[in-house]
Amino acid sequence: MRSTRRHISIFYGFLLIAVMAILFAGCHQNEKKKSTGHSISEWKNQIQYARGFALFREGAKTKVIVYSPWEKGTVLDSFVLVKHPPAKGEIQVPLNRVAVFSVTQLNALQKLGLLDAVVGVSDVKYIKNEEIQKRYARHQIAQLAVEGNFFVEKILETHPQAMFYSPYQGSASLSPALSSIQAIPFLDFMEANPLGRAEWIKFTAAFFGKEKTADSIFNHISKAYLKLKKLADTVKYRPTVLSDKFYDGQWYVPGGDSYIATLFRDAGADYVWKNVRKQGSFPLDFESVYKKAGHADFWRILGSYGEKASYPALANENKLYTKFKAFRLHHIIYCKAESGYFEKGSLEPQVLLADFIKAFHPELLPHYKPHYYKILK
């Protein structure tokens, strides 16, 4: 049964959990002394870096809370997961038949060995995952949505136990006709911390009983990331960097608390707009960007599908690009859309960080070959 969305405060959510934890400890005080494995410590949030969700465990039950990134202090949705026949409002796990509308979550499912559970996806033409494409060609997976438009009849015919979807700008409502299917919001893309975004693999794993596997994968990711960050922290000089391009009369600049700004900082660079306390991007005119970042040492660009990147091509796109110092020095750090960045990058922050360290401080990683972001030749 679909969970009822409740807009309650985060404070209330934690207070409720704390009270229940105290009651649980009191009722089972003697059993705790006998080391039953259900100690009060299990009530602590199992998540370290992500801010968009929390996991709490009470014995055989797991409570998953999803926080709204658009309305601070509110809960977007919550779920109680059990491995026995569920009571009203609970979800029995592991799930084995799901629709997944996020390519980054498909990558998580592949790492967890769970792609066989996927029966529906969205926007097949943009999915690079070979296994998904093979299963789609064999009619084992259906296309259930395109560009945010859900094919209601097709979804109902496919009978998924749950749909993992990504609401944008607070638009979390789905068709009432789909109320019989459990809808689960997946919001990894809203995390500003690269490790926080990768930690959403734990969210996915909770619905499939793969928590230990997810913990192992994430521990490997975080260990590698933090080791690289520590290496970059040793630099004495931090080159300046700007990001993105002018488009349709605006230059959308990532805020100083954004995902990409965090990667710049952790890679030993000085982001030009680091002092703008925003996680999202904000629009500026071309003149404002040039005045602030015209002398930046590096320029990061994330390419579009089918785009052929080169310095002449960028000059043809906008001749004013040639005035930037980073353009003249050939210090553009470019990522091809076809590299798999959009599907795999969120679960490989350590690779992204290594790519940027190689660009900003090549002496720190002399033998490393960049995977996603490379200096444009």
C-alpha positions as CSV (number, residue, x, y, z in Angstrom):
1,M,0.0,0.0,0.0
2,R,1.3,3.4,-0.9
3,S,2.6,5.4,2.1
4,T,0.7,8.6,2.9
5,R,2.9,11.7,2.3
6,R,3.2,13.6,5.5
7,H,4.7,17.0,5.8
8,I,5.8,16.9,9.4
9,S,8.9,18.6,10.8
10,I,12.2,16.8,11.0
11,F,12.3,17.6,14.7
12,Y,9.1,15.8,15.2
13,G,10.3,12.8,13.2
14,F,13.4,12.5,15.4
15,L,11.5,13.1,18.6
16,L,9.1,10.3,17.7
17,I,12.0,7.9,17.0
18,A,13.8,8.9,20.2
19,V,10.7,8.3,22.3
20,M,10.1,4.9,20.7
21,A,13.8,4.0,21.3
22,I,13.5,4.8,25.0
23,L,10.4,2.7,25.3
24,F,12.0,-0.1,23.4
25,A,15.1,0.0,25.7
26,G,12.9,0.1,28.8
27,C,10.7,-2.9,27.8
28,H,13.7,-5.0,26.9
29,Q,16.3,-4.0,29.4
30,N,16.9,-7.5,30.6
31,E,17.2,-8.9,27.0
32,K,19.7,-6.1,26.2
33,K,22.0,-7.3,29.0
34,K,21.9,-10.7,27.4
35,S,23.2,-9.2,24.1
36,T,20.2,-10.0,21.9
37,G,21.5,-8.0,18.9
38,H,18.7,-5.4,19.2
39,S,20.4,-2.8,21.3
40,I,19.5,0.8,21.5
41,S,22.5,1.7,19.3
42,E,20.5,0.3,16.3
43,W,18.2,3.3,16.6
44,K,20.9,5.6,15.5
45,N,20.8,7.0,11.9
46,Q,22.8,4.6,9.8
47,I,23.7,7.4,7.3
48,Q,26.8,9.5,7.6
49,Y,27.0,11.9,4.7
50,A,23.6,12.0,2.9
51,R,21.1,14.6,4.0
52,G,18.2,13.6,1.9
53,F,17.3,10.4,3.8
54,A,17.8,8.5,7.0
55,L,17.8,4.8,8.0
56,F,16.7,3.7,11.5
57,R,16.6,0.0,12.6
58,E,14.5,-1.5,15.4
59,G,15.2,-5.2,15.5
60,A,13.9,-6.7,12.3
61,K,12.3,-3.5,11.1
62,T,13.9,-0.7,9.2
63,K,12.4,2.8,9.0
64,V,13.4,4.9,5.9
65,I,12.7,8.6,6.0
66,V,13.0,10.8,2.9
67,Y,13.4,14.5,3.6
68,S,12.1,17.2,1.2
69,P,15.0,19.1,-0.3
70,W,12.6,22.0,-1.3
71,E,10.8,22.5,2.1
72,K,13.4,22.6,4.8
73,G,12.3,20.8,7.9
74,T,9.7,18.5,6.3
75,V,9.5,14.8,5.6
76,L,8.6,14.0,2.0
77,D,7.8,10.3,2.7
78,S,8.6,7.5,5.1
79,F,8.6,3.7,4.9
80,V,8.7,0.8,7.3
81,L,10.4,-2.3,5.9
82,V,10.0,-5.8,7.2
83,K,11.1,-9.2,6.1
84,H,8.0,-11.0,7.4
85,P,4.3,-10.6,6.2
86,P,3.7,-6.9,6.5
87,A,1.1,-5.1,8.7
88,K,-0.8,-2.2,7.4
89,G,1.5,0.5,6.2
90,E,4.6,-1.7,6.1
91,I,6.5,-3.0,3.0
92,Q,7.8,-6.6,2.9
93,V,11.3,-6.8,1.5
94,P,13.2,-7.9,-0.5
95,L,11.3,-6.4,-3.4
96,N,11.8,-8.5,-6.6
97,R,9.8,-6.6,-9.3
98,V,10.3,-2.8,-9.6
99,A,10.2,0.1,-12.0
100,V,13.2,2.4,-11.8
101,F,13.1,5.9,-13.4
102,S,16.6,7.0,-12.4
103,V,19.7,5.9,-14.4
104,T,21.9,6.4,-11.3
105,Q,19.7,4.0,-9.4
106,L,20.0,1.5,-12.2
107,N,23.8,1.7,-11.7
108,A,23.3,1.1,-7.9
109,L,21.2,-1.9,-8.6
110,Q,23.8,-3.3,-11.0
111,K,26.5,-2.9,-8.3
112,L,24.2,-4.7,-5.9
113,G,23.5,-7.5,-8.4
114,L,19.8,-6.7,-8.6
115,L,19.1,-5.8,-12.2
116,D,17.0,-8.9,-12.6
117,A,14.4,-7.2,-10.3
118,V,13.9,-4.3,-12.8
119,V,10.8,-4.7,-15.0
120,G,10.4,-1.1,-16.1
121,V,12.4,2.0,-16.9
122,S,12.0,5.4,-18.4
123,D,13.7,7.1,-21.4
124,V,15.4,3.9,-22.8
125,K,17.3,5.8,-25.5
126,Y,19.3,7.6,-22.8
127,I,20.3,4.5,-20.9
128,K,23.8,3.3,-21.6
129,N,23.7,0.2,-19.4
130,E,24.2,-2.7,-21.7
131,E,22.4,-5.3,-19.6
132,I,19.3,-3.0,-19.4
133,Q,19.4,-2.5,-23.2
134,K,19.6,-6.3,-23.8
135,R,16.7,-7.0,-21.5
136,Y,14.7,-4.3,-23.1
137,A,15.4,-5.7,-26.6
138,R,14.2,-9.2,-25.3
139,H,11.0,-7.5,-24.0
140,Q,12.0,-8.4,-20.4
141,I,11.9,-4.7,-19.4
142,A,9.2,-2.2,-20.5
143,Q,9.5,1.5,-21.1
144,L,7.1,3.0,-18.7
145,A,7.8,6.8,-18.9
146,V,9.4,9.3,-21.3
147,E,10.6,12.7,-20.2
148,G,8.6,12.7,-17.0
149,N,5.4,11.5,-18.6
150,F,4.2,8.2,-17.1
151,F,2.4,5.6,-19.2
152,V,-0.2,4.7,-16.7
153,E,-1.8,1.8,-18.5
154,K,1.5,0.2,-19.3
155,I,2.7,0.6,-15.7
156,L,-0.5,-1.2,-14.4
157,E,0.0,-4.0,-17.0
158,T,3.6,-4.5,-15.9
159,H,2.6,-4.9,-12.2
160,P,5.7,-3.6,-10.4
161,Q,5.6,-3.9,-6.6
162,A,7.1,-0.4,-6.4
163,M,8.2,2.5,-8.5
164,F,11.4,4.4,-7.7
165,Y,11.0,7.9,-9.2
166,S,12.7,11.3,-9.0
167,P,10.4,14.2,-8.3
168,Y,11.7,17.6,-9.5
169,Q,11.2,20.9,-7.8
170,G,8.8,19.5,-5.2
171,S,6.5,18.0,-7.9
172,A,6.0,14.7,-6.1
173,S,2.4,13.9,-7.1
174,L,1.6,10.9,-9.4
175,S,-1.6,9.9,-11.1
176,P,-4.3,8.6,-8.7
177,A,-4.6,5.7,-11.1
178,L,-1.2,4.5,-9.8
179,S,-2.2,4.6,-6.1
180,S,-2.1,0.8,-5.9
181,I,1.6,0.8,-6.6
182,Q,4.1,1.8,-3.9
183,A,5.8,5.0,-5.1
184,I,9.3,5.7,-3.6
185,P,11.1,9.0,-4.2
186,F,14.8,8.8,-5.1
187,L,16.6,12.1,-4.7
188,D,20.3,11.3,-4.9
189,F,20.8,14.2,-7.4
190,M,19.9,16.7,-4.7
191,E,22.9,15.9,-2.5
192,A,25.7,18.5,-2.5
193,N,28.3,16.2,-0.8
194,P,29.8,13.7,-3.3
195,L,29.9,11.0,-0.6
196,G,26.4,11.9,0.4
197,R,25.2,11.3,-3.2
198,A,27.1,7.9,-3.3
199,E,25.6,6.9,0.0
200,W,22.1,6.6,-1.6
201,I,23.2,3.1,-2.6
202,K,22.3,2.3,1.0
203,F,18.8,3.6,0.4
204,T,18.3,1.3,-2.6
205,A,19.8,-1.6,-0.8
206,A,17.3,-1.4,2.1
207,F,14.4,-2.3,-0.1
208,F,16.2,-5.4,-1.4
209,G,17.8,-6.7,1.8
210,K,21.3,-5.9,0.5
211,E,22.4,-3.6,3.3
212,K,25.7,-5.4,4.0
213,T,26.7,-5.4,0.4
214,A,25.9,-1.7,0.1
215,D,27.9,-0.9,3.3
216,S,30.9,-2.7,1.8
217,I,30.6,-0.9,-1.5
218,F,30.2,2.5,0.1
219,N,33.1,1.9,2.6
220,H,35.4,1.3,-0.4
221,I,34.2,4.4,-2.1
222,S,34.5,6.7,1.0
223,K,37.9,5.3,1.9
224,A,39.3,6.0,-1.6
225,Y,37.7,9.4,-1.7
226,L,39.0,10.6,1.7
227,K,42.5,9.3,0.9
228,L,42.5,11.4,-2.3
229,K,41.1,14.4,-0.5
230,K,43.9,14.2,2.1
231,L,46.4,14.1,-0.7
232,A,45.0,17.2,-2.2
233,D,44.9,19.0,1.1
234,T,48.7,19.1,1.1
235,V,48.9,21.5,-1.8
236,K,50.2,25.0,-1.2
237,Y,48.8,26.6,-4.4
238,R,45.2,26.3,-5.3
239,P,44.4,27.3,-9.0
240,T,41.2,29.1,-9.7
241,V,38.4,27.5,-11.7
242,L,35.0,28.4,-13.2
243,S,32.3,26.1,-14.5
244,D,29.7,25.6,-17.3
245,K,28.9,27.7,-20.3
246,F,26.7,30.6,-21.5
247,Y,23.4,29.3,-22.8
248,D,20.3,31.0,-24.1
249,G,21.2,34.4,-22.7
250,Q,22.3,33.2,-19.3
251,W,25.3,31.6,-17.6
252,Y,24.1,29.2,-14.9
253,V,26.8,29.3,-12.2
254,P,27.0,26.5,-9.6
255,G,26.8,27.9,-6.0
256,G,29.7,27.6,-3.6
257,D,28.0,24.8,-1.7
258,S,27.1,22.8,-4.8
259,Y,28.2,19.3,-5.7
260,I,30.7,20.4,-8.2
261,A,32.1,23.2,-6.0
262,T,32.7,20.5,-3.3
263,L,34.7,18.4,-5.8
264,F,36.7,21.5,-6.8
265,R,37.6,22.2,-3.1
266,D,38.4,18.6,-2.3
267,A,40.6,18.4,-5.4
268,G,42.7,21.4,-4.3
269,A,41.2,24.2,-6.4
270,D,39.9,27.6,-5.6
271,Y,36.4,27.9,-7.1
272,V,35.6,31.5,-8.1
273,W,32.1,31.5,-6.6
274,K,33.0,29.6,-3.4
275,N,31.6,32.3,-1.2
276,V,28.1,32.2,-2.7
277,R,26.3,30.0,-0.1
278,K,24.0,28.2,-2.5
279,Q,23.8,24.5,-3.4
280,G,22.0,25.1,-6.7
281,S,23.0,27.1,-9.7
282,F,22.1,30.8,-10.2
283,P,22.0,32.8,-13.5
284,L,24.4,35.6,-14.4
285,D,24.9,37.5,-17.6
286,F,28.1,36.9,-19.7
287,E,29.7,40.2,-18.7
288,S,29.4,39.4,-15.0
289,V,30.9,35.9,-15.4
290,Y,33.8,37.3,-17.5
291,K,34.5,40.1,-15.0
292,K,34.7,37.5,-12.1
293,A,36.2,34.5,-13.9
294,G,37.9,35.8,-17.0
295,H,41.3,35.2,-15.4
296,A,40.5,31.8,-13.8
297,D,43.2,29.2,-14.4
298,F,40.8,26.4,-15.3
299,W,37.4,26.0,-16.8
300,R,35.2,22.9,-16.3
301,I,32.6,22.0,-18.9
302,L,30.2,19.1,-18.9
303,G,29.3,18.2,-22.5
304,S,26.0,17.4,-24.1
305,Y,25.2,14.2,-26.0
306,G,26.6,14.3,-29.6
307,E,28.7,17.4,-28.9
308,K,32.1,17.4,-30.6
309,A,34.4,19.3,-28.2
310,S,37.4,21.2,-29.3
311,Y,38.7,24.7,-28.9
312,P,37.8,25.8,-32.4
313,A,34.3,24.4,-31.8
314,L,33.9,26.4,-28.6
315,A,35.2,29.5,-30.4
316,N,32.6,29.0,-33.1
317,E,29.9,28.6,-30.5
318,N,30.8,31.9,-28.9
319,K,33.9,33.9,-29.9
320,L,33.9,35.6,-26.6
321,Y,35.0,32.3,-25.0
322,T,38.5,32.9,-26.5
323,K,39.0,35.9,-24.1
324,F,39.1,33.6,-21.1
325,K,42.5,32.8,-19.7
326,A,41.6,29.1,-19.3
327,F,40.7,28.9,-23.0
328,R,43.9,30.6,-24.1
329,L,46.0,28.2,-21.9
330,H,44.0,25.2,-23.1
331,H,43.1,24.5,-19.5
332,I,39.5,23.4,-20.2
333,I,38.5,20.3,-18.2
334,Y,35.9,18.5,-20.3
335,C,33.6,15.6,-19.7
336,K,31.9,13.9,-22.6
337,A,28.3,12.9,-21.9
338,E,28.9,9.6,-23.6
339,S,31.5,8.7,-21.0
340,G,28.8,7.3,-18.8
341,Y,29.1,10.2,-16.3
342,F,25.3,10.7,-15.9
343,E,24.8,7.0,-15.0
344,K,27.9,6.0,-13.1
345,G,29.5,9.3,-11.8
346,S,27.3,9.5,-8.7
347,L,28.7,6.2,-7.4
348,E,32.3,7.0,-8.4
349,P,33.0,10.3,-6.6
350,Q,36.5,9.0,-5.9
351,V,37.1,8.7,-9.7
352,L,35.7,12.2,-10.3
353,L,38.0,13.6,-7.5
354,A,41.0,11.8,-9.0
355,D,40.2,13.3,-12.4
356,F,40.1,16.8,-11.0
357,I,43.3,16.3,-9.0
358,K,45.0,15.2,-12.1
359,A,43.9,18.4,-13.9
360,F,44.7,20.8,-11.1
361,H,47.8,19.1,-9.6
362,P,49.1,16.5,-12.1
363,E,52.3,16.0,-10.0
364,L,50.2,14.4,-7.2
365,L,48.9,11.6,-9.5
366,P,51.7,11.2,-12.1
367,H,50.6,7.8,-13.4
368,Y,46.8,8.3,-13.2
369,K,44.7,8.3,-16.4
370,P,41.5,10.4,-16.1
371,H,38.2,8.6,-16.8
372,Y,35.5,11.2,-17.0
373,Y,37.0,14.7,-16.8
374,K,40.1,15.3,-19.0
375,I,42.0,18.4,-20.1
376,L,40.7,19.2,-23.6
377,K,43.5,19.0,-26.2
